[in-house]
Amino acid sequence: MQSIKDIKLLMIYSQLLFSGIRQPVETIFNWLIDKADIQKVSKVRSTKGLMIHIFRKLATAFISLVI
């Protein structure tokens, strides 16, 4: 059986691990929102139109990253 101290230590390690993963992912999505403006899709009426809109915006954002 694990002691309370071991459980607290495991909780601290798991929080550090998840925050280390979460922060870069949030950074990527914030960059995409800033560069691609994906959130403005209110006029899209079909799934196909949505996919075209998203992939066009993503391609534009990644091209601007390279150039």
mmCIF file of the N, C-alpha and C atoms, coordinates in Angstrom:
data_MODEL
# 
_entry.id   MODEL 
# 
loop_
_atom_site.group_PDB 
_atom_site.id 
_atom_site.type_symbol 
_atom_site.label_atom_id 
_atom_site.label_alt_id 
_atom_site.label_comp_id 
_atom_site.label_asym_id 
_atom_site.label_entity_id 
_atom_site.label_seq_id 
_atom_site.pdbx_PDB_ins_code 
_atom_site.Cartn_x 
_atom_site.Cartn_y 
_atom_site.Cartn_z 
_atom_site.occupancy 
_atom_site.B_iso_or_equiv 
_atom_site.pdbx_formal_charge 
_atom_site.auth_seq_id 
_atom_site.auth_comp_id 
_atom_site.auth_asym_id 
_atom_site.auth_atom_id 
_atom_site.pdbx_PDB_model_num 
ATOM 1   N N  . MET A 1 1  ? 0.841   -1.184 0.000   1.00 0.00 ? 1  MET A N  1 
ATOM 2   C CA . MET A 1 1  ? 0.000   0.000  0.000   1.00 0.00 ? 1  MET A CA 1 
ATOM 3   C C  . MET A 1 1  ? 0.887   1.248  0.000   1.00 0.00 ? 1  MET A C  1 
ATOM 4   N N  . GLN A 1 2  ? 0.502   2.204  -0.826  1.00 0.00 ? 2  GLN A N  1 
ATOM 5   C CA . GLN A 1 2  ? 1.291   3.426  -0.935  1.00 0.00 ? 2  GLN A CA 1 
ATOM 6   C C  . GLN A 1 2  ? 0.938   4.394  0.185   1.00 0.00 ? 2  GLN A C  1 
ATOM 7   N N  . SER A 1 3  ? 1.945   5.090  0.623   1.00 0.00 ? 3  SER A N  1 
ATOM 8   C CA . SER A 1 3  ? 1.708   6.068  1.677   1.00 0.00 ? 3  SER A CA 1 
ATOM 9   C C  . SER A 1 3  ? 1.144   7.354  1.071   1.00 0.00 ? 3  SER A C  1 
ATOM 10  N N  . ILE A 1 4  ? 0.645   8.191  1.921   1.00 0.00 ? 4  ILE A N  1 
ATOM 11  C CA . ILE A 1 4  ? 0.095   9.480  1.496   1.00 0.00 ? 4  ILE A CA 1 
ATOM 12  C C  . ILE A 1 4  ? 1.184   10.314 0.817   1.00 0.00 ? 4  ILE A C  1 
ATOM 13  N N  . LYS A 1 5  ? 2.404   10.231 1.340   1.00 0.00 ? 5  LYS A N  1 
ATOM 14  C CA . LYS A 1 5  ? 3.518   10.989 0.778   1.00 0.00 ? 5  LYS A CA 1 
ATOM 15  C C  . LYS A 1 5  ? 3.809   10.540 -0.656  1.00 0.00 ? 5  LYS A C  1 
ATOM 16  N N  . ASP A 1 6  ? 3.775   9.224  -0.898  1.00 0.00 ? 6  ASP A N  1 
ATOM 17  C CA . ASP A 1 6  ? 4.012   8.703  -2.248  1.00 0.00 ? 6  ASP A CA 1 
ATOM 18  C C  . ASP A 1 6  ? 2.916   9.148  -3.210  1.00 0.00 ? 6  ASP A C  1 
ATOM 19  N N  . ILE A 1 7  ? 1.691   9.135  -2.749  1.00 0.00 ? 7  ILE A N  1 
ATOM 20  C CA . ILE A 1 7  ? 0.570   9.544  -3.594  1.00 0.00 ? 7  ILE A CA 1 
ATOM 21  C C  . ILE A 1 7  ? 0.679   11.030 -3.945  1.00 0.00 ? 7  ILE A C  1 
ATOM 22  N N  . LYS A 1 8  ? 1.038   11.859 -2.980  1.00 0.00 ? 8  LYS A N  1 
ATOM 23  C CA . LYS A 1 8  ? 1.209   13.292 -3.249  1.00 0.00 ? 8  LYS A CA 1 
ATOM 24  C C  . LYS A 1 8  ? 2.341   13.529 -4.236  1.00 0.00 ? 8  LYS A C  1 
ATOM 25  N N  . LEU A 1 9  ? 3.431   12.761 -4.094  1.00 0.00 ? 9  LEU A N  1 
ATOM 26  C CA . LEU A 1 9  ? 4.558   12.886 -5.008  1.00 0.00 ? 9  LEU A CA 1 
ATOM 27  C C  . LEU A 1 9  ? 4.155   12.490 -6.426  1.00 0.00 ? 9  LEU A C  1 
ATOM 28  N N  . LEU A 1 10 ? 3.380   11.416 -6.556  1.00 0.00 ? 10 LEU A N  1 
ATOM 29  C CA . LEU A 1 10 ? 2.886   11.002 -7.870  1.00 0.00 ? 10 LEU A CA 1 
ATOM 30  C C  . LEU A 1 10 ? 1.969   12.057 -8.482  1.00 0.00 ? 10 LEU A C  1 
ATOM 31  N N  . MET A 1 11 ? 1.148   12.686 -7.662  1.00 0.00 ? 11 MET A N  1 
ATOM 32  C CA . MET A 1 11 ? 0.264   13.733 -8.166  1.00 0.00 ? 11 MET A CA 1 
ATOM 33  C C  . MET A 1 11 ? 1.067   14.927 -8.680  1.00 0.00 ? 11 MET A C  1 
ATOM 34  N N  . ILE A 1 12 ? 2.124   15.291 -7.970  1.00 0.00 ? 12 ILE A N  1 
ATOM 35  C CA . ILE A 1 12 ? 2.970   16.410 -8.409  1.00 0.00 ? 12 ILE A CA 1 
ATOM 36  C C  . ILE A 1 12 ? 3.646   16.074 -9.730  1.00 0.00 ? 12 ILE A C  1 
ATOM 37  N N  . TYR A 1 13 ? 4.187   14.851 -9.844  1.00 0.00 ? 13 TYR A N  1 
ATOM 38  C CA . TYR A 1 13 ? 4.838   14.443 -11.091 1.00 0.00 ? 13 TYR A CA 1 
ATOM 39  C C  . TYR A 1 13 ? 3.862   14.432 -12.261 1.00 0.00 ? 13 TYR A C  1 
ATOM 40  N N  . SER A 1 14 ? 2.650   13.952 -12.024 1.00 0.00 ? 14 SER A N  1 
ATOM 41  C CA . SER A 1 14 ? 1.673   13.906 -13.117 1.00 0.00 ? 14 SER A CA 1 
ATOM 42  C C  . SER A 1 14 ? 1.258   15.314 -13.543 1.00 0.00 ? 14 SER A C  1 
ATOM 43  N N  . GLN A 1 15 ? 1.131   16.230 -12.596 1.00 0.00 ? 15 GLN A N  1 
ATOM 44  C CA . GLN A 1 15 ? 0.796   17.616 -12.946 1.00 0.00 ? 15 GLN A CA 1 
ATOM 45  C C  . GLN A 1 15 ? 1.903   18.253 -13.771 1.00 0.00 ? 15 GLN A C  1 
ATOM 46  N N  . LEU A 1 16 ? 3.159   18.003 -13.399 1.00 0.00 ? 16 LEU A N  1 
ATOM 47  C CA . LEU A 1 16 ? 4.285   18.546 -14.161 1.00 0.00 ? 16 LEU A CA 1 
ATOM 48  C C  . LEU A 1 16 ? 4.330   17.960 -15.562 1.00 0.00 ? 16 LEU A C  1 
ATOM 49  N N  . LEU A 1 17 ? 4.071   16.660 -15.672 1.00 0.00 ? 17 LEU A N  1 
ATOM 50  C CA . LEU A 1 17 ? 4.084   16.000 -16.971 1.00 0.00 ? 17 LEU A CA 1 
ATOM 51  C C  . LEU A 1 17 ? 2.998   16.567 -17.877 1.00 0.00 ? 17 LEU A C  1 
ATOM 52  N N  . PHE A 1 18 ? 1.782   16.675 -17.367 1.00 0.00 ? 18 PHE A N  1 
ATOM 53  C CA . PHE A 1 18 ? 0.677   17.157 -18.189 1.00 0.00 ? 18 PHE A CA 1 
ATOM 54  C C  . PHE A 1 18 ? 0.819   18.633 -18.535 1.00 0.00 ? 18 PHE A C  1 
ATOM 55  N N  . SER A 1 19 ? 1.332   19.438 -17.619 1.00 0.00 ? 19 SER A N  1 
ATOM 56  C CA . SER A 1 19 ? 1.509   20.852 -17.950 1.00 0.00 ? 19 SER A CA 1 
ATOM 57  C C  . SER A 1 19 ? 2.614   21.022 -18.979 1.00 0.00 ? 19 SER A C  1 
ATOM 58  N N  . GLY A 1 20 ? 3.623   20.148 -18.931 1.00 0.00 ? 20 GLY A N  1 
ATOM 59  C CA . GLY A 1 20 ? 4.690   20.195 -19.930 1.00 0.00 ? 20 GLY A CA 1 
ATOM 60  C C  . GLY A 1 20 ? 4.211   19.820 -21.313 1.00 0.00 ? 20 GLY A C  1 
ATOM 61  N N  . ILE A 1 21 ? 3.177   19.002 -21.392 1.00 0.00 ? 21 ILE A N  1 
ATOM 62  C CA . ILE A 1 21 ? 2.596   18.616 -22.684 1.00 0.00 ? 21 ILE A CA 1 
ATOM 63  C C  . ILE A 1 21 ? 1.555   19.637 -23.121 1.00 0.00 ? 21 ILE A C  1 
ATOM 64  N N  . ARG A 1 22 ? 0.752   20.099 -22.179 1.00 0.00 ? 22 ARG A N  1 
ATOM 65  C CA . ARG A 1 22 ? -0.362  20.988 -22.504 1.00 0.00 ? 22 ARG A CA 1 
ATOM 66  C C  . ARG A 1 22 ? 0.104   22.343 -23.037 1.00 0.00 ? 22 ARG A C  1 
ATOM 67  N N  . GLN A 1 23 ? 1.142   22.906 -22.459 1.00 0.00 ? 23 GLN A N  1 
ATOM 68  C CA . GLN A 1 23 ? 1.567   24.251 -22.843 1.00 0.00 ? 23 GLN A CA 1 
ATOM 69  C C  . GLN A 1 23 ? 2.003   24.355 -24.301 1.00 0.00 ? 23 GLN A C  1 
ATOM 70  N N  . PRO A 1 24 ? 2.829   23.427 -24.823 1.00 0.00 ? 24 PRO A N  1 
ATOM 71  C CA . PRO A 1 24 ? 3.176   23.528 -26.249 1.00 0.00 ? 24 PRO A CA 1 
ATOM 72  C C  . PRO A 1 24 ? 1.968   23.355 -27.167 1.00 0.00 ? 24 PRO A C  1 
ATOM 73  N N  . VAL A 1 25 ? 1.043   22.486 -26.777 1.00 0.00 ? 25 VAL A N  1 
ATOM 74  C CA . VAL A 1 25 ? -0.157  22.277 -27.594 1.00 0.00 ? 25 VAL A CA 1 
ATOM 75  C C  . VAL A 1 25 ? -1.002  23.543 -27.610 1.00 0.00 ? 25 VAL A C  1 
ATOM 76  N N  . GLU A 1 26 ? -1.168  24.174 -26.455 1.00 0.00 ? 26 GLU A N  1 
ATOM 77  C CA . GLU A 1 26 ? -1.915  25.433 -26.397 1.00 0.00 ? 26 GLU A CA 1 
ATOM 78  C C  . GLU A 1 26 ? -1.235  26.513 -27.226 1.00 0.00 ? 26 GLU A C  1 
ATOM 79  N N  . THR A 1 27 ? 0.087   26.528 -27.211 1.00 0.00 ? 27 THR A N  1 
ATOM 80  C CA . THR A 1 27 ? 0.834   27.507 -27.997 1.00 0.00 ? 27 THR A CA 1 
ATOM 81  C C  . THR A 1 27 ? 0.581   27.323 -29.484 1.00 0.00 ? 27 THR A C  1 
ATOM 82  N N  . ILE A 1 28 ? 0.586   26.076 -29.930 1.00 0.00 ? 28 ILE A N  1 
ATOM 83  C CA . ILE A 1 28 ? 0.325   25.786 -31.350 1.00 0.00 ? 28 ILE A CA 1 
ATOM 84  C C  . ILE A 1 28 ? -1.076  26.243 -31.737 1.00 0.00 ? 28 ILE A C  1 
ATOM 85  N N  . PHE A 1 29 ? -2.073  25.909 -30.915 1.00 0.00 ? 29 PHE A N  1 
ATOM 86  C CA . PHE A 1 29 ? -3.442  26.289 -31.247 1.00 0.00 ? 29 PHE A CA 1 
ATOM 87  C C  . PHE A 1 29 ? -3.645  27.799 -31.186 1.00 0.00 ? 29 PHE A C  1 
ATOM 88  N N  . ASN A 1 30 ? -3.008  28.462 -30.233 1.00 0.00 ? 30 ASN A N  1 
ATOM 89  C CA . ASN A 1 30 ? -3.109  29.927 -30.185 1.00 0.00 ? 30 ASN A CA 1 
ATOM 90  C C  . ASN A 1 30 ? -2.485  30.556 -31.420 1.00 0.00 ? 30 ASN A C  1 
ATOM 91  N N  . TRP A 1 31 ? -1.364  29.999 -31.873 1.00 0.00 ? 31 TRP A N  1 
ATOM 92  C CA . TRP A 1 31 ? -0.723  30.494 -33.096 1.00 0.00 ? 31 TRP A CA 1 
ATOM 93  C C  . TRP A 1 31 ? -1.648  30.285 -34.294 1.00 0.00 ? 31 TRP A C  1 
ATOM 94  N N  . LEU A 1 32 ? -2.274  29.095 -34.373 1.00 0.00 ? 32 LEU A N  1 
ATOM 95  C CA . LEU A 1 32 ? -3.195  28.821 -35.482 1.00 0.00 ? 32 LEU A CA 1 
ATOM 96  C C  . LEU A 1 32 ? -4.392  29.765 -35.465 1.00 0.00 ? 32 LEU A C  1 
ATOM 97  N N  . ILE A 1 33 ? -4.939  30.017 -34.297 1.00 0.00 ? 33 ILE A N  1 
ATOM 98  C CA . ILE A 1 33 ? -6.080  30.928 -34.195 1.00 0.00 ? 33 ILE A CA 1 
ATOM 99  C C  . ILE A 1 33 ? -5.668  32.330 -34.632 1.00 0.00 ? 33 ILE A C  1 
ATOM 100 N N  . ASP A 1 34 ? -4.472  32.738 -34.232 1.00 0.00 ? 34 ASP A N  1 
ATOM 101 C CA . ASP A 1 34 ? -3.981  34.069 -34.589 1.00 0.00 ? 34 ASP A CA 1 
ATOM 102 C C  . ASP A 1 34 ? -3.699  34.187 -36.084 1.00 0.00 ? 34 ASP A C  1 
ATOM 103 N N  . LYS A 1 35 ? -3.029  33.202 -36.655 1.00 0.00 ? 35 LYS A N  1 
ATOM 104 C CA . LYS A 1 35 ? -2.606  33.280 -38.057 1.00 0.00 ? 35 LYS A CA 1 
ATOM 105 C C  . LYS A 1 35 ? -3.699  32.872 -39.042 1.00 0.00 ? 35 LYS A C  1 
ATOM 106 N N  . ALA A 1 36 ? -4.433  31.821 -38.732 1.00 0.00 ? 36 ALA A N  1 
ATOM 107 C CA . ALA A 1 36 ? -5.369  31.258 -39.702 1.00 0.00 ? 36 ALA A CA 1 
ATOM 108 C C  . ALA A 1 36 ? -6.783  31.800 -39.556 1.00 0.00 ? 36 ALA A C  1 
ATOM 109 N N  . ASP A 1 37 ? -7.109  32.335 -38.398 1.00 0.00 ? 37 ASP A N  1 
ATOM 110 C CA . ASP A 1 37 ? -8.452  32.871 -38.179 1.00 0.00 ? 37 ASP A CA 1 
ATOM 111 C C  . ASP A 1 37 ? -9.521  31.823 -38.481 1.00 0.00 ? 37 ASP A C  1 
ATOM 112 N N  . ILE A 1 38 ? -9.304  30.613 -38.001 1.00 0.00 ? 38 ILE A N  1 
ATOM 113 C CA . ILE A 1 38 ? -10.192 29.481 -38.285 1.00 0.00 ? 38 ILE A CA 1 
ATOM 114 C C  . ILE A 1 38 ? -11.562 29.652 -37.636 1.00 0.00 ? 38 ILE A C  1 
ATOM 115 N N  . GLN A 1 39 ? -11.642 30.393 -36.569 1.00 0.00 ? 39 GLN A N  1 
ATOM 116 C CA . GLN A 1 39 ? -12.886 30.474 -35.813 1.00 0.00 ? 39 GLN A CA 1 
ATOM 117 C C  . GLN A 1 39 ? -13.996 31.241 -36.521 1.00 0.00 ? 39 GLN A C  1 
ATOM 118 N N  . LYS A 1 40 ? -13.693 31.888 -37.615 1.00 0.00 ? 40 LYS A N  1 
ATOM 119 C CA . LYS A 1 40 ? -14.720 32.633 -38.349 1.00 0.00 ? 40 LYS A CA 1 
ATOM 120 C C  . LYS A 1 40 ? -15.310 31.772 -39.460 1.00 0.00 ? 40 LYS A C  1 
ATOM 121 N N  . VAL A 1 41 ? -16.111 30.794 -39.090 1.00 0.00 ? 41 VAL A N  1 
ATOM 122 C CA . VAL A 1 41 ? -16.719 29.897 -40.069 1.00 0.00 ? 41 VAL A CA 1 
ATOM 123 C C  . VAL A 1 41 ? -18.236 29.933 -39.974 1.00 0.00 ? 41 VAL A C  1 
ATOM 124 N N  . SER A 1 42 ? -18.778 31.032 -39.586 1.00 0.00 ? 42 SER A N  1 
ATOM 125 C CA . SER A 1 42 ? -20.220 31.094 -39.365 1.00 0.00 ? 42 SER A CA 1 
ATOM 126 C C  . SER A 1 42 ? -21.032 30.980 -40.648 1.00 0.00 ? 42 SER A C  1 
ATOM 127 N N  . LYS A 1 43 ? -20.436 31.252 -41.809 1.00 0.00 ? 43 LYS A N  1 
ATOM 128 C CA . LYS A 1 43 ? -21.187 31.213 -43.061 1.00 0.00 ? 43 LYS A CA 1 
ATOM 129 C C  . LYS A 1 43 ? -21.061 29.887 -43.800 1.00 0.00 ? 43 LYS A C  1 
ATOM 130 N N  . VAL A 1 44 ? -20.336 28.939 -43.241 1.00 0.00 ? 44 VAL A N  1 
ATOM 131 C CA . VAL A 1 44 ? -20.172 27.632 -43.881 1.00 0.00 ? 44 VAL A CA 1 
ATOM 132 C C  . VAL A 1 44 ? -21.425 26.809 -43.614 1.00 0.00 ? 44 VAL A C  1 
ATOM 133 N N  . ARG A 1 45 ? -21.978 26.203 -44.663 1.00 0.00 ? 45 ARG A N  1 
ATOM 134 C CA . ARG A 1 45 ? -23.251 25.497 -44.517 1.00 0.00 ? 45 ARG A CA 1 
ATOM 135 C C  . ARG A 1 45 ? -23.143 23.991 -44.666 1.00 0.00 ? 45 ARG A C  1 
ATOM 136 N N  . SER A 1 46 ? -21.986 23.475 -45.073 1.00 0.00 ? 46 SER A N  1 
ATOM 137 C CA . SER A 1 46 ? -21.867 22.032 -45.257 1.00 0.00 ? 46 SER A CA 1 
ATOM 138 C C  . SER A 1 46 ? -20.543 21.542 -44.687 1.00 0.00 ? 46 SER A C  1 
ATOM 139 N N  . THR A 1 47 ? -20.469 20.244 -44.468 1.00 0.00 ? 47 THR A N  1 
ATOM 140 C CA . THR A 1 47 ? -19.239 19.651 -43.962 1.00 0.00 ? 47 THR A CA 1 
ATOM 141 C C  . THR A 1 47 ? -18.109 19.821 -44.961 1.00 0.00 ? 47 THR A C  1 
ATOM 142 N N  . LYS A 1 48 ? -18.428 19.649 -46.236 1.00 0.00 ? 48 LYS A N  1 
ATOM 143 C CA . LYS A 1 48 ? -17.408 19.812 -47.272 1.00 0.00 ? 48 LYS A CA 1 
ATOM 144 C C  . LYS A 1 48 ? -16.880 21.250 -47.278 1.00 0.00 ? 48 LYS A C  1 
ATOM 145 N N  . GLY A 1 49 ? -17.768 22.208 -47.172 1.00 0.00 ? 49 GLY A N  1 
ATOM 146 C CA . GLY A 1 49 ? -17.362 23.607 -47.124 1.00 0.00 ? 49 GLY A CA 1 
ATOM 147 C C  . GLY A 1 49 ? -16.518 23.911 -45.899 1.00 0.00 ? 49 GLY A C  1 
ATOM 148 N N  . LEU A 1 50 ? -16.876 23.296 -44.775 1.00 0.00 ? 50 LEU A N  1 
ATOM 149 C CA . LEU A 1 50 ? -16.109 23.473 -43.547 1.00 0.00 ? 50 LEU A CA 1 
ATOM 150 C C  . LEU A 1 50 ? -14.699 22.928 -43.706 1.00 0.00 ? 50 LEU A C  1 
ATOM 151 N N  . MET A 1 51 ? -14.587 21.733 -44.279 1.00 0.00 ? 51 MET A N  1 
ATOM 152 C CA . MET A 1 51 ? -13.266 21.123 -44.478 1.00 0.00 ? 51 MET A CA 1 
ATOM 153 C C  . MET A 1 51 ? -12.414 21.950 -45.434 1.00 0.00 ? 51 MET A C  1 
ATOM 154 N N  . ILE A 1 52 ? -13.009 22.426 -46.501 1.00 0.00 ? 52 ILE A N  1 
ATOM 155 C CA . ILE A 1 52 ? -12.265 23.263 -47.450 1.00 0.00 ? 52 ILE A CA 1 
ATOM 156 C C  . ILE A 1 52 ? -11.778 24.533 -46.749 1.00 0.00 ? 52 ILE A C  1 
ATOM 157 N N  . HIS A 1 53 ? -12.660 25.151 -45.975 1.00 0.00 ? 53 HIS A N  1 
ATOM 158 C CA . HIS A 1 53 ? -12.303 26.377 -45.257 1.00 0.00 ? 53 HIS A CA 1 
ATOM 159 C C  . HIS A 1 53 ? -11.140 26.130 -44.291 1.00 0.00 ? 53 HIS A C  1 
ATOM 160 N N  . ILE A 1 54 ? -11.253 25.084 -43.494 1.00 0.00 ? 54 ILE A N  1 
ATOM 161 C CA . ILE A 1 54 ? -10.225 24.801 -42.489 1.00 0.00 ? 54 ILE A CA 1 
ATOM 162 C C  . ILE A 1 54 ? -8.890  24.472 -43.134 1.00 0.00 ? 54 ILE A C  1 
ATOM 163 N N  . PHE A 1 55 ? -8.898  23.580 -44.138 1.00 0.00 ? 55 PHE A N  1 
ATOM 164 C CA . PHE A 1 55 ? -7.629  23.192 -44.747 1.00 0.00 ? 55 PHE A CA 1 
ATOM 165 C C  . PHE A 1 55 ? -6.996  24.340 -45.527 1.00 0.00 ? 55 PHE A C  1 
ATOM 166 N N  . ARG A 1 56 ? -7.805  25.183 -46.130 1.00 0.00 ? 56 ARG A N  1 
ATOM 167 C CA . ARG A 1 56 ? -7.254  26.354 -46.819 1.00 0.00 ? 56 ARG A CA 1 
ATOM 168 C C  . ARG A 1 56 ? -6.590  27.299 -45.817 1.00 0.00 ? 56 ARG A C  1 
ATOM 169 N N  . LYS A 1 57 ? -7.256  27.529 -44.693 1.00 0.00 ? 57 LYS A N  1 
ATOM 170 C CA . LYS A 1 57 ? -6.693  28.399 -43.666 1.00 0.00 ? 57 LYS A CA 1 
ATOM 171 C C  . LYS A 1 57 ? -5.420  27.804 -43.058 1.00 0.00 ? 57 LYS A C  1 
ATOM 172 N N  . LEU A 1 58 ? -5.427  26.485 -42.800 1.00 0.00 ? 58 LEU A N  1 
ATOM 173 C CA . LEU A 1 58 ? -4.238  25.837 -42.252 1.00 0.00 ? 58 LEU A CA 1 
ATOM 174 C C  . LEU A 1 58 ? -3.074  25.894 -43.227 1.00 0.00 ? 58 LEU A C  1 
ATOM 175 N N  . ALA A 1 59 ? -3.340  25.634 -44.497 1.00 0.00 ? 59 ALA A N  1 
ATOM 176 C CA . ALA A 1 59 ? -2.282  25.692 -45.510 1.00 0.00 ? 59 ALA A CA 1 
ATOM 177 C C  . ALA A 1 59 ? -1.696  27.094 -45.590 1.00 0.00 ? 59 ALA A C  1 
ATOM 178 N N  . THR A 1 60 ? -2.548  28.091 -45.550 1.00 0.00 ? 60 THR A N  1 
ATOM 179 C CA . THR A 1 60 ? -2.078  29.476 -45.592 1.00 0.00 ? 60 THR A CA 1 
ATOM 180 C C  . THR A 1 60 ? -1.213  29.800 -44.373 1.00 0.00 ? 60 THR A C  1 
ATOM 181 N N  . ALA A 1 61 ? -1.628  29.336 -43.210 1.00 0.00 ? 61 ALA A N  1 
ATOM 182 C CA . ALA A 1 61 ? -0.861  29.602 -41.988 1.00 0.00 ? 61 ALA A CA 1 
ATOM 183 C C  . ALA A 1 61 ? 0.508   28.933 -42.046 1.00 0.00 ? 61 ALA A C  1 
ATOM 184 N N  . PHE A 1 62 ? 0.553   27.682 -42.496 1.00 0.00 ? 62 PHE A N  1 
ATOM 185 C CA . PHE A 1 62 ? 1.835   26.983 -42.546 1.00 0.00 ? 62 PHE A CA 1 
ATOM 186 C C  . PHE A 1 62 ? 2.746   27.544 -43.630 1.00 0.00 ? 62 PHE A C  1 
ATOM 187 N N  . ILE A 1 63 ? 2.175   27.993 -44.728 1.00 0.00 ? 63 ILE A N  1 
ATOM 188 C CA . ILE A 1 63 ? 2.988   28.632 -45.768 1.00 0.00 ? 63 ILE A CA 1 
ATOM 189 C C  . ILE A 1 63 ? 3.575   29.936 -45.237 1.00 0.00 ? 63 ILE A C  1 
ATOM 190 N N  . SER A 1 64 ? 2.787   30.690 -44.486 1.00 0.00 ? 64 SER A N  1 
ATOM 191 C CA . SER A 1 64 ? 3.314   31.934 -43.906 1.00 0.00 ? 64 SER A CA 1 
ATOM 192 C C  . SER A 1 64 ? 4.394   31.647 -42.866 1.00 0.00 ? 64 SER A C  1 
ATOM 193 N N  . LEU A 1 65 ? 4.335   30.489 -42.237 1.00 0.00 ? 65 LEU A N  1 
ATOM 194 C CA . LEU A 1 65 ? 5.366   30.102 -41.275 1.00 0.00 ? 65 LEU A CA 1 
ATOM 195 C C  . LEU A 1 65 ? 6.683   29.824 -41.987 1.00 0.00 ? 65 LEU A C  1 
ATOM 196 N N  . VAL A 1 66 ? 6.619   29.201 -43.158 1.00 0.00 ? 66 VAL A N  1 
ATOM 197 C CA . VAL A 1 66 ? 7.812   28.829 -43.913 1.00 0.00 ? 66 VAL A CA 1 
ATOM 198 C C  . VAL A 1 66 ? 8.445   30.043 -44.584 1.00 0.00 ? 66 VAL A C  1 
ATOM 199 N N  . ILE A 1 67 ? 7.604   30.928 -45.098 1.00 0.00 ? 67 ILE A N  1 
ATOM 200 C CA . ILE A 1 67 ? 8.120   32.078 -45.869 1.00 0.00 ? 67 ILE A CA 1 
ATOM 201 C C  . ILE A 1 67 ? 8.658   33.150 -44.974 1.00 0.00 ? 67 ILE A C  1 
# 
